[in-house]
Amino acid sequence: MKRFTAASWEDPMVHITKTSKNSKPYKNFFLLCFLLLGLLLQSCVPQNSGSTPLNLHDIYFYDGTGGLRYSIFYGEPRDFNSGEQTLRLTSSLTSDATKVPPLSFPEALYVNNLPYLESSLEQRPVNSFTASRSRFTSDINFQANEALSEVVYYDGFFWFTLATNATTNLDAVITPKRRFQKLQGFGQLTNGEAQALSNYYESLDDSLVIGLFAPTDTTQANPRAANFETYRETQVYIQRGIPLNDELVSTAVNGVRWEVLASGTEESIDRSANSFEIATNAADFSSLWNVAHAKSLNPPSRPNLNLERESILGIFLSSRRDENYNLDIIDAVEESGEIYLDVKLIENTLDQPLFSTTGTDSENVINPWVLVRILEANVPVVWIRDANSGDLLGVARR
């Protein structure tokens, strides 16, 4: 039986250090551990923000007077050298901001407290297109002088598509097609950019036509893209306001049989805005009739109507203290399956307030209204237009 001496119970680590023959594998093991630890610690050190991607979208806006370029930046906040100037890119407005801009883009960086970098551009040699409209139809006369990928129209209420892949020298009368996605999918716009621009143009309370320039064929890279991870470019031409073209004739216009069923200048509600409603059944018509005659001590009885063959349009104007304030129905026409009612407003001023500050309590508040009988069943929509200007006043939907 083997006897154990005191030397046999030495500490194993002591034994390793004393035995040079077995020391090399353990030294390599500890060296590897130190290297892995160093790499782990290095990964925890914050990286330079300038190394993160910076993206740019240039939107070029042209009209008949000149142009502007909006440069929209995306990425991490930083100071960015652009030419001879340094841009301060921040994720929000800083404490020294003087005003909140009316237009901003979600997720984009602010540039020196502005939502984009604005640059002036020279006027194009020709107007890219001209658009006009008929007084009594929704048709648009469109003339293109340059190739356009897409043309979008906003009438003050809704968005429409006029044309796609419009060629140079296109001259046509176009019936607008409803565009429910507004500016989404237009050019290189992101959904956030499209929504922001749509909201901005809708706030202007004016009609406009936007044409998207066709991309140019070039093999040379844009030098503006050199300092960015990704670069997008969208170029458009804009016409604000759509003039009337009385020579424009549309064959899609058909007459509509109609008559004024009732009218008055008083109702139960003081309205701050015009209201338009359609009744295609007995319950809806009863509601319109009661609202219109609510202030009458002896309201007339409701007429007997066959609402399986006709529809009733109710027009209720905003409240004013103006005895001359009223409206006349001029005509009704059908265009591409939709009815347009042309009315003439009778008033002293469109800008008169709801309640004049110079009036007295004894003065009556005028609430002009009219119920129009249209001899068509289940009318889904009626567009109400100003007979003088051709502008849309509103829309009534079932």
C-alpha positions in Angstrom: 0.0 0.0 0.0 1.3 3.4 -1.1 2.1 5.9 1.6 1.2 9.5 1.2 3.8 12.1 2.2 3.2 15.7 3.1 4.4 16.7 -0.4 1.6 14.7 -2.0 -1.0 17.1 -0.5 0.4 20.3 -1.9 -2.0 22.9 -3.3 -2.7 22.0 -7.0 -2.0 25.6 -8.1 1.3 25.5 -6.3 2.1 22.2 -8.1 1.3 23.8 -11.5 3.7 26.7 -10.9 6.4 24.3 -9.9 6.0 22.0 -12.9 7.0 23.9 -16.0 6.0 20.9 -18.2 2.2 21.5 -17.6 2.1 25.3 -17.3 1.7 26.3 -21.0 -1.9 25.1 -21.6 -3.1 27.0 -18.5 -1.3 30.2 -19.5 -3.1 30.1 -23.0 -6.4 29.6 -21.2 -6.0 32.7 -19.0 -4.8 34.8 -21.9 -7.9 33.9 -23.9 -10.1 34.9 -21.0 -8.4 38.3 -20.7 -8.9 38.9 -24.4 -12.6 38.0 -24.3 -13.1 40.3 -21.3 -11.4 43.2 -23.1 -13.6 42.8 -26.2 -16.7 42.7 -23.9 -15.7 45.9 -22.2 -14.9 47.6 -25.5 -18.4 46.8 -26.8 -19.9 48.8 -23.8 -18.1 52.0 -24.8 -20.5 54.5 -26.5 -19.8 54.9 -30.2 -19.4 58.2 -32.0 -22.9 59.4 -33.1 -21.4 60.7 -36.3 -21.0 57.0 -37.4 -24.7 56.3 -37.4 -26.5 56.6 -40.8 -27.9 60.0 -41.9 -30.6 60.0 -44.5 -31.9 62.8 -46.7 -35.0 63.5 -48.8 -35.0 66.5 -51.1 -38.5 67.7 -52.2 -38.4 70.2 -55.0 -41.5 72.5 -55.3 -42.0 74.6 -58.5 -44.7 76.9 -59.6 -45.1 79.7 -62.1 -42.9 82.1 -60.0 -39.9 80.0 -59.0 -39.1 77.1 -56.8 -38.1 75.9 -53.3 -36.2 72.8 -52.1 -37.0 71.3 -48.8 -34.2 69.1 -47.4 -35.5 66.7 -44.8 -33.0 64.9 -42.6 -33.5 61.5 -40.7 -31.1 59.9 -38.3 -29.4 60.6 -34.9 -29.1 64.3 -33.7 -25.7 65.8 -34.5 -23.9 68.8 -36.0 -23.5 68.3 -39.8 -21.3 70.3 -42.1 -23.0 71.3 -45.3 -20.9 73.4 -47.6 -19.7 76.4 -45.6 -22.3 76.1 -42.9 -22.8 73.8 -39.9 -26.3 72.5 -39.4 -27.6 71.7 -35.9 -29.8 68.6 -36.3 -32.0 67.9 -33.3 -34.9 65.5 -32.5 -37.0 68.4 -31.2 -37.2 72.2 -31.0 -34.5 73.6 -28.6 -35.0 76.2 -26.0 -33.9 79.0 -28.3 -36.6 78.3 -30.9 -38.7 81.4 -31.7 -41.8 79.8 -33.2 -43.4 76.5 -34.0 -43.5 75.9 -37.8 -46.9 75.2 -39.4 -45.5 72.2 -41.3 -43.3 69.4 -39.8 -42.6 65.8 -40.7 -42.8 62.9 -38.2 -39.5 61.3 -37.2 -37.5 63.9 -39.1 -34.8 65.9 -37.5 -35.1 69.6 -37.0 -32.6 71.7 -38.8 -31.6 74.8 -36.8 -35.1 74.7 -35.2 -36.8 74.3 -38.5 -38.4 71.1 -39.8 -36.4 71.2 -43.1 -33.6 73.2 -44.7 -35.2 75.5 -47.3 -33.3 76.6 -50.5 -34.5 78.9 -53.3 -34.5 77.6 -56.8 -34.7 79.3 -60.2 -37.9 79.4 -62.2 -38.4 76.6 -64.7 -38.2 77.7 -68.4 -41.9 76.8 -68.9 -45.0 76.2 -66.8 -45.1 72.4 -66.5 -48.9 72.3 -66.9 -52.1 74.4 -66.8 -55.4 73.3 -65.4 -58.9 74.8 -65.6 -62.4 73.6 -64.9 -65.9 73.9 -66.2 -68.3 76.1 -64.3 -71.1 73.5 -64.3 -69.1 70.2 -64.3 -66.4 68.5 -62.3 -64.3 68.0 -65.5 -60.7 69.4 -65.6 -59.1 70.7 -68.8 -55.5 69.7 -68.4 -52.6 70.7 -70.7 -49.1 69.3 -70.0 -45.9 70.9 -71.2 -43.6 68.3 -69.6 -43.8 64.6 -69.0 -45.3 63.8 -65.6 -45.5 60.5 -63.7 -48.7 61.4 -61.9 -51.1 64.3 -61.5 -53.2 64.8 -58.3 -56.0 67.3 -57.8 -57.5 68.7 -54.5 -60.8 70.5 -54.9 -60.9 72.0 -51.4 -62.8 69.0 -50.0 -61.4 65.7 -51.5 -58.4 64.4 -53.3 -58.5 63.0 -56.9 -56.2 61.5 -59.5 -56.2 63.3 -62.8 -53.6 61.4 -64.8 -50.7 58.9 -64.7 -47.8 58.9 -67.1 -48.9 62.1 -68.7 -46.9 62.8 -71.9 -45.6 66.2 -73.1 -48.2 68.2 -75.0 -51.1 66.3 -73.4 -54.3 68.3 -73.9 -57.4 66.6 -72.6 -60.7 67.1 -70.6 -60.4 64.7 -67.7 -63.0 63.5 -65.2 -61.3 63.3 -61.8 -61.2 59.9 -60.0 -61.5 59.9 -56.2 -58.2 59.3 -54.4 -58.8 58.1 -50.9 -55.2 57.7 -49.9 -54.5 61.5 -50.4 -50.8 61.9 -51.2 -49.7 58.5 -50.0 -47.7 56.7 -52.6 -46.9 59.9 -54.4 -43.3 60.1 -55.6 -40.7 59.2 -52.9 -42.9 60.4 -50.0 -43.1 58.3 -46.9 -46.5 57.8 -45.4 -45.6 60.3 -42.7 -44.5 62.9 -45.2 -47.5 62.3 -47.3 -49.9 62.8 -44.4 -48.1 65.9 -43.2 -48.2 67.6 -46.7 -51.9 66.5 -47.2 -52.9 68.1 -43.9 -50.9 71.3 -44.7 -52.6 71.7 -48.1 -56.0 71.0 -46.7 -55.5 73.8 -44.1 -55.0 76.4 -46.9 -58.7 76.1 -48.0 -57.8 76.3 -51.6 -57.8 74.0 -54.6 -54.6 72.9 -56.2 -53.1 70.5 -58.8 -49.8 68.8 -58.1 -47.8 67.2 -60.9 -45.0 64.7 -60.2 -42.1 65.0 -62.6 -41.0 61.8 -64.3 -37.6 60.6 -63.1 -34.7 61.6 -65.4 -32.5 58.9 -67.0 -28.9 59.6 -65.9 -26.0 57.4 -65.1 -24.3 60.0 -63.0 -24.8 59.8 -59.2 -26.3 62.9 -57.6 -23.5 64.6 -55.7 -25.9 65.5 -52.9 -26.2 61.8 -52.0 -22.5 61.4 -51.3 -22.7 62.1 -47.5 -25.9 60.1 -46.8 -26.7 56.5 -46.2 -29.9 56.8 -48.3 -31.0 59.6 -50.5 -34.5 60.3 -52.0 -35.7 63.0 -54.3 -39.2 64.1 -55.3 -39.8 67.0 -57.8 -43.3 68.5 -58.2 -45.0 71.4 -60.0 -47.9 73.0 -58.2 -50.8 75.2 -59.4 -52.7 76.9 -56.7 -56.3 77.7 -57.6 -58.2 76.3 -60.6 -59.6 79.0 -62.9 -63.0 78.6 -64.7 -63.1 77.8 -68.4 -66.6 78.7 -69.7 -65.7 77.2 -73.1 -65.2 73.7 -71.6 -68.2 71.5 -72.6 -68.7 68.1 -71.2 -71.0 65.5 -72.8 -71.4 63.7 -69.5 -73.9 66.3 -68.1 -77.5 65.3 -67.9 -80.4 67.2 -66.5 -82.0 66.3 -63.2 -85.7 66.7 -62.4 -86.1 68.7 -59.2 -88.3 71.2 -57.4 -88.1 73.3 -54.2 -90.3 71.5 -51.6 -90.1 74.2 -48.9 -87.9 77.0 -47.7 -87.7 79.6 -44.9 -85.3 81.8 -42.9 -85.8 80.4 -39.4 -85.0 77.1 -37.7 -84.4 75.9 -34.2 -80.6 75.7 -34.3 -78.1 78.6 -34.5 -75.5 77.3 -36.9 -71.9 78.4 -37.1 -71.4 76.6 -40.5 -73.5 75.5 -43.4 -75.1 72.0 -43.2 -76.2 69.7 -46.0 -78.2 66.5 -45.5 -80.0 63.9 -47.6 -83.2 62.0 -46.7 -84.1 58.8 -48.6 -86.6 57.3 -46.2 -89.6 58.5 -44.1 -87.7 58.8 -40.8 -84.9 60.9 -42.2 -87.4 63.2 -44.0 -89.4 63.6 -40.9 -86.3 64.7 -39.0 -85.4 67.3 -41.7 -89.0 68.6 -41.8 -89.1 69.0 -38.0 -85.8 70.8 -37.8 -86.7 73.2 -40.5 -90.1 74.1 -38.9 -89.1 73.9 -35.2 -89.6 77.6 -34.6 -93.0 77.7 -36.3 -96.0 77.9 -33.9 -98.2 76.3 -36.5 -95.9 74.2 -38.7 -97.4 72.9 -41.9 -98.1 69.2 -42.2 -95.6 67.0 -43.9 -96.4 66.4 -47.6 -97.0 62.9 -48.8 -93.9 61.7 -50.7 -93.0 58.5 -52.4 -89.5 58.1 -51.1 -89.1 54.9 -53.0 -88.8 57.1 -56.1 -87.4 60.4 -54.8 -84.9 61.9 -52.4 -84.9 65.1 -50.3 -81.9 67.4 -50.0 -81.8 69.8 -47.0 -79.6 72.9 -47.2 -79.2 74.8 -43.9 -77.0 77.9 -44.0 -75.1 79.4 -41.1 -76.8 81.9 -38.8 -76.5 85.7 -39.4 -78.2 88.9 -38.6 -78.8 90.0 -42.2 -82.3 90.4 -43.6 -81.0 90.1 -47.2 -79.3 86.8 -46.4 -80.8 83.9 -48.4 -80.2 81.5 -51.3 -81.7 80.6 -54.7 -81.6 77.2 -56.3 -80.4 77.6 -59.9 -80.2 74.2 -61.4 -79.3 70.5 -60.8 -77.3 68.3 -63.2 -75.9 64.8 -63.1 -72.3 64.1 -63.9 -70.8 60.6 -64.0 -73.5 59.3 -61.7 -73.3 62.1 -59.1 -75.7 65.1 -58.7 -74.4 68.7 -58.6 -76.8 71.4 -57.3 -76.0 75.0 -58.3 -77.1 77.6 -55.8 -76.8 81.4 -55.7 -76.1 82.9 -52.3 -77.8 86.2 -51.5 -75.9 88.1 -48.8 -74.1 91.4 -48.0 -70.8 89.7 -47.2 -69.4 86.2 -46.8 -67.3 87.3 -43.9 -70.1 88.6 -41.7 -69.9 87.0 -38.2 -72.6 84.8 -36.7 -73.7 87.5 -34.3 -72.9 91.1 -35.2 -71.3 93.0 -32.3 -73.3 96.1 -33.4 -76.7 94.4 -33.4 -79.3 94.4 -30.6 -81.0 91.5 -28.9 -84.3 92.5 -30.6 -82.9 91.7 -34.1 -83.8 88.3 -35.6 -81.2 85.7 -36.3 -81.6 84.6 -39.9 -81.3 80.9 -40.7 -82.0 80.4 -44.4 -82.9 76.8 -45.4 -84.4 75.0 -48.3 -85.6 71.5 -48.9 -85.1 70.3 -52.5 -87.1 67.4 -54.0 -85.0 65.3 -56.4 -86.9 62.8 -58.5 -84.4 60.0 -58.1 -84.5 57.2 -55.5 -81.6 56.6 -53.0 -79.4 59.5 -54.1 -76.1 58.7 -52.4 -74.4 62.1 -52.7 -75.1 65.7 -53.8 -72.4 68.3 -54.4 -73.5 71.9 -53.7 -71.8 74.6 -55.8 -71.8 78.3 -56.0 -73.4 79.1 -59.4 -71.4 82.4 -59.8 -67.9 81.1 -59.0 -68.2 77.4 -59.5 -66.6 76.8 -56.1 -67.9 73.8 -54.0 -69.8 74.9 -51.0 -70.2 71.5 -49.5 -71.4 67.9 -50.0 -74.4 65.9 -48.7 -74.1 62.2 -48.2 -76.4 59.5 -47.1 
